[in-house]
Amino acid sequence: MIFQDLREFINFLEKKKELVRITAEVDPVLEVTEITDRISKKGGPALLFENPKGSKIPIAINLFGSFQRMSWALGVDDFNTANKKFSHFLNLDVDLTLRQKAEALYGLYKLSTSKPKEVRKAPCQEVILDRDFSLVDYPVLKTWPDDGGRFITLHLVITKDPESGKQNLGMYRMQVFDDRSTGMHWHTHHDGAVNFRKTIKAGKRMEVAVALGGDPITIFSATAPLPYGIEELFFAGFLRGAPVEVVRARTVDLLVPANAEIILEGYVGAEETRREGPFGDHTGYYSVAAEYPVFHVTCITQRKDPIYPATIVGRPPMEDCYMGKATERMFLPFIKMQFPEIVDVNLPLEGVFHNCALISIRKAYPMHARKIMNAIWGLGQMMFTKFIFIYDEDVNVQDTSEAAWKAFNNVDPARDILISEGPLDVLDHSSPRPLYGAKMGIDATKKWPEEGYQREWPDEIKMSDEIKKLVEQRWKEYGVD
């Protein structure tokens, strides 16, 4: 099922008994976080806080906080089939027939032409607030005790490349400074920051729109590490199987999701910055305060009865982990298309998606593992990966216990570890310098003589199939259940 907007998804979750309404008054300052964190850590339901203290607007949170809810959000019933959204047309194997290759290329064509549908009237513009408004009227969360203030979190920041005219959707936290301004925490590597630098270089201030709400696939798309040149709204339209409806913003030259709950319109100036943070981040640590551009809100449009969507981040597992896992599964075919020897990839939750990657490969030549390490470090946002473990194809990298056992037994530190240097995620606090530091590749594959291993590699302990079958047949006789 493909959902048209946030409230349709909320109603669906409620019918599935995957959403709980909380009618008691709850404070958006810390209290919502503590409740949600407890629910999130035990795999509990989505929450709708109907009576947030200080606001008349309900808060929807933890909507994507399970594998099942994330699957429904993407329009599938089974999380393990999420990558089929791509794999059916990205399997450009040399053995495919001409017809299969044509179908695959047509799939790529559909992805690049899933143009949003512009409409004149939209739910997100039922109410126009261009004079008398305040961000303080919204139930913006302060999530952790040492946060620098309240932060808008689950939102879509819409910017435009001044050279190509293409729009970008990103999800960059926004600290509310006062009634009409926020921080704009886009990292230097992000497309929004690139658009900003291009616009400022052209001597202009940058127009920005921020959408809160919308259909689940469009929300997810704002977090997706898309290949260069593919717009998130096009990608969302492809996943939905129908164009995303958009409407022209009232005061800025941008198209915004027509079915969003709330739209903030405004600009980011050239020179102005303000100290933003600290913020309790998805690493489980506070990211330090720093200078970031200021977003000035000049107009707000919204539904008559808006719902405020939010998320909290912190020590995993939390809601963002399931969104990250969906990205891992969905973009695995892209990685395999470029490196067909890769069998599977696991980005463990504990590695918060940029600290660790477990990768199994079909090893074909000596030092093959090192080729994959360096290739991954040169692949888009995978460049931030601090630890890469490479395994043989028979290792189930989704089983972290098996992966740890293999690594701890197969690795010789002097031979199998590669230390490299390169860009790191802005949130990495371990390196002595921001944005740049050391990375480690660990070759946990079985070693070949050509790789300097002159001993006999031992066989794994495995029971014979004959005995396993015998025991299965006689199991009830043993009386050990």
N, C-alpha and C positions, 0 to 999 in steps of 0.2 A: 504494500500500500504506500502510495506517495502522498505526503501531507502538503496541504496548500499553505498553511501558516502554523505558527507556534501553538495557538489555542486548539487547533484540530489535533495536533500531536498530544497535547495535554489531556484532552478529552479521551483520546484513544488509550493513553496510559492508565487513566482512571478506570476505564471499562475493563482493562486487563488486570486491575488491582495492583498496578505498578506505580501508583501515585497516592500520596496521603495529603489531605488538606489540613492545615493547622490553623484553627480559628482563634487561638489564644494570642494576645498581643505579645510580639517578640521583637526585641531590639535588633536592628540591622548592625549595630555596633557590637561585634564579638559574639553575641548570643546566637544569631543565626548560624555563624560558623561552627560553634561548638555542637549545636544540634546536628547540623549537616555532616560534620566530620564523623560523629559517632555513627550516623546512619550509613555514610559512605564506606567507612572502614569495615562494616559487616555486610556489605553488599545489599543494602536496603533500598527502598523505593525512592522515586522522585518526590519532591516536596513542593507544596504551594502554600506559602505563608500569606494568609488572607488579611492579616491585621498587623502589618509591620508598624512599629512605633514611629510616629512622626510623619506618616505618609498614608494616603488613601489607596495607593497602588500596590497590588499584591506582588510577591516575589516568587518566581518559579526557579527552582534550583535542583541540581543533581538529575536533570532530565536525561543525560547521556551516561549516567553512572553505573552501567552494567553492560556486559556483552550483549544481553538480549535487547535492552533498550537502544543500544547503539546500532544493532542490526535493524531494528524497526525504523530507526531514524533514517537509515540509508535505503529503506524500501526492500529489505530482505528479511527472511525469518531466521536464518542461521548465520552466525558471525563468520563461520569458516568459509562461507560462500561469497563473502564480501569482495574478494579479489576477482570473482567472475565478472564484476562490472567492467573490468579492464581486460582480463586475460583472454577473453574470446576473440579480441581483435589485435592483441599485441603479440600473439604467438607467431612471429614471422620466421619460423624455422625453415631451413633450406629444403626440407622434405615435404613441405606443404604443396598441394596442387595449385595450379594457376588460379582456379576458382577460389580456393581457400585464401590465397594471398590477396586476391581482389576484394574478398569480403573483409579481410583484416584492414586493408588500406581504406576501405569505405568506412569502417568503424572510426579510424583516425580522422577521416574527413568529417564525419558527423560531430566528433568532439570539437573540431575547430570551427564549426559553423552553427553551433547551438546558440544562436543569437538570442539575447533577451528580448522579450516582447514589451514594447513601450505602450503604456496606457495613459489615459488622460485623468481619470479619477482613481483614487487609491485609498484603501482603509487607513494607511499611515498618514494621510493628510485630512482626516475628518476634522481635526482641530488644529488651527494655526496659531502659534504663540510667537509673535514677533516683537512684542514690547514687554508685556507683564509676565515674566517667567523667571524661574530660579531652579538651578540644578539641585538645590537643597530640598525641593519638594519631592524628589524621587528617593526611593529607599536604597540608596547606594550603600554598599557594605564596607565596614571596616572589618577586615577578616582576622588579623592577628594583633596581639597587644602592642607590638613595637612598630606597626605600620605607621607611615608618615601621615596617614589620613584615610579618607574613604576612597575606594577605587572602583571604577566601572570596569567590569571584567569580560562578560560574555557578549561581545559586541563586534560589529563589522566596521572597520575604519576604511572609508572609501576615498581614494585619491586617484589622480590622473597623471599619466606620463605626458608632459607638455610637448614632447616631440612626436610620439605616435598617436596620442589621443586615447590610448587604451587605459581602461580603469583597472585598479587593483583593489582587492579586498584583503585586509589583514586584521589580525586580532592583537592589538597592542594595548596593554593596560593604560588606564587614564585616571590619574589622581585628581579628584575634585578639589580645586583650590578655593573657589568661591562660587557665587551665584551663577557666573557666566564664563568661567574659564577652568581648564583642566591641563594636566600635563599630557604630553604625547610621547609615550615611551616606546618609540620604534628604535630597534637596534640598528647599528650602522649597516648590517648585512641585509636588512629587510627591504622589500620593494618599496614600501611606503617612504622609507628614508631616502632611497634612491630618487624617487619622484620629487621629494622635497628638495634635495640638492640640485636637481635639474631645474626646478621652478625658481629657486632662489638665484641660481646662476643667471637665469634669464631676466632677473631684476623684478620679479613679481612675488607677491605673497601667495601662498598656496591655499586654494579652496579645499575644504574637507567636509565630508558628511559622515556621520556615525549612525549606523542602524542598530537598534536593539530589537531583537526578535526577527521574525521571518520564518520560512519553512526550515526544517532541520537540516536538509541537505545543503542549503545555501549557507547556513551557519557553519556546518562542517567544512565547506569549501574554503572558507576564509582561513582555515588552518592548514590547508593542503599545500605541500611543497611542489607546486606545479612546474612543469618544464617551461623554459623561457618562451614567451609569446602567447601562452594560453591564458585567457582571462578567467578568473574564478567564477564569474557569472555564466560564462560559456560552459565551463566544467560542470557547474551545478545543473544547468539545463540538460546536459548530456546524461548525468546520473538520474535526473528526474524523468527523462524521456519526454519532456515538454519544456518549453522555454520558461525561464524565470520572468515573472511580470515585474516590470520596473516603471517608475514614474520619475519625471524630471523634478529635481528638488526645487523648492520655491525661491531660494536666494543664492544658490550656487549652481554652477554649470556641471552638475553630476547627476547620473541616474541612480536611484536608490530602490531597494526592494519594496514593491508596492504593498506587500502584505506584512511589512514589519509592524511592530508595536509603536516604536518611538524613533524619530529621526532628529538628530542634532545637526544643525547646519552652521558653518562658520569658516574660520581660516586659521592658518598657522603662519605667523609673521617670520621675517627674515632673520632678525638679530636677537629677538627676545627669547631668553631661556629662564628657567626657574628650577630651583632645587626640588627634585622629585624623589619620593621614597623616604625611608626604607620600605620594603614590601616583602611579606612572607611568600616566597615563590615556590614553584613546583619542585625545586630541588630539595625542599624541606629546610632550607636556610633562608635567612633574610638577604635579599639583594640590597646592596648599599645605596644610599642616597647619592644622586648625581644630577648634573645639569641637563635638562631636556627641553625641547621646544614647548611653547605654550599654545594650546588650542583655545581660541575665543569663540564662544557660541553666540551667534547673532539671531538665530531663529530655531524654534522647536516645532515640529509637526508630530501629531500622534493620533491614535485611535481615541474614540470617546471614552473607552474603558480600558486603558492599556494595562498590559502585564509586564512587569520588569523582570527580564531574564538575567540570571547571575550564575557565577560559578565560584568556587573557592579552590585554591591550590595549596599544596603543602606536601608533607611527607607522603609518598605513595603507599598504598593505592588510593587514588582519588578520582574524581570524575574525568579529569583530563587524560588519565591513563587509558581509558577506554577509547577516547578519541584518537589518541596516539597509536593504539594498537590497530584501530581501523585504518589509519594512514599506512601503517606497516604492511598490513595485508593487501590493501588496495594498490599500493605502489610497488609491491614486490615484482609484479610482471614487468614494470618499467626497468627494474634493475636486471632481471633475468634476460630481457631483450638485449641489453648491452653486454651482459656477461653470462652467456648461457650455461657456463660451468657451475654457476651458483645453484644450489638445490633449495636452500631455505635460509631465511634470516629471522633472527629473534632479537628484538630490542627490549631487554628485560625492563620491567617497570622500575626496578631499583636503580637503573641507569638513567632514568628520566629522559630517555630517547635521544640523548646526545652524549652520553658518557660511556656506553658499552654496546657492542654488537656481537652477537654470536652467529657465525656464518658457516654453513656446510657447503662443500664443493666436490665436484667430480675431479679429483686430482689427476692430472694428465702428464705432468713433467716435473722435474726437480724445481724446487722453490716456487711452485705454482701459488702457494699460499701468500708469498710476498707480493706477487703480482696483484692479487685480489686486495690485499691491504692497501697498496698504493692507489689502486683504481677506486676503491671506496672513498679514500681521503680526497679524491679529485672529483667526487660526484655530488654536486649541489650542496644541500644542507648536511649531507653525510660527512662533509669535510670537518664538522665539529666533533666527530666521534673520537673519544679519548682512548678507549680500549677496543681493539678488534681481535676476537678469537676466531681462528680458522680451523675447521674440523673436516674430517672425511665425510663422504656422502652418507654413510650408514649411521651417523650420529644424529639423534633427534635433538636438534638445538632448542626445540620448544620445551624440552625437559631439562631444566637448569641443573638438576641433580646429576643427570647423566653427563651433561656438558662439563660440569665442574670435575666430576670423576675422571673424565677423559683428559682434561687439561692438566690436572694435578699429577696424573701418571705419565703423560706423553711428552711433557715439555722439559727440555733441558735449557735452563736459563741462559747459558753462554751461547748456545747455538740457535735457539728458536725465538728469541725476542728481538724485535726491531724497534728502535727508538727513532722517532721522526719529530719534526717540528712543523707547526702551521697554525692556521686560525683556530681559535676556540670560541665556544659560545660565550656571549657577554656575561651570562650568569655563572660561569665557572670561576669559583673563588680560590681554587687551589694553585693556579699558576702565579708566578711572581709578578707577571705583567698582565694587564687586561687584554682580552681579545686574541692573545697569541701565547703558545706554549708547547710543551712536549706531549707526544702521543705514543702509545705503545701498541705494536702488533704482536700477537702471540700465535705461533704456528703449532697447533695441537694435533696436526695430522700424523699418521704413521710415517716414519722416516725411511727413506730409501738409501741404498748404498751410494748413489750419486750425490746425496746430500751430506755425505760424510759419516753415515751410520754403518759401521763395519761389524756389528754384532748381529745376532739372530733376533729379530723382533718377536716377542712371545705372542702366542695365540690367546685370545680371550677365553675365559672359562665359560663353557656353555654345555648344558645337558643335551644328550642326544634326543632327537625327535621321537625315537622309538620308546624311550623310557618316559618322556613327557606324555605321550599318548596313552601309555599303559597306566600311568598314575591318574590321568584324567578319567579313564574308564573305571578305575577301582576306587575313586575318591570317597564315595559314600561308605565303602567297606571299612575305611580307616577310622571313621568316627571322630574326626578331629575338628569338624565344623562347630 
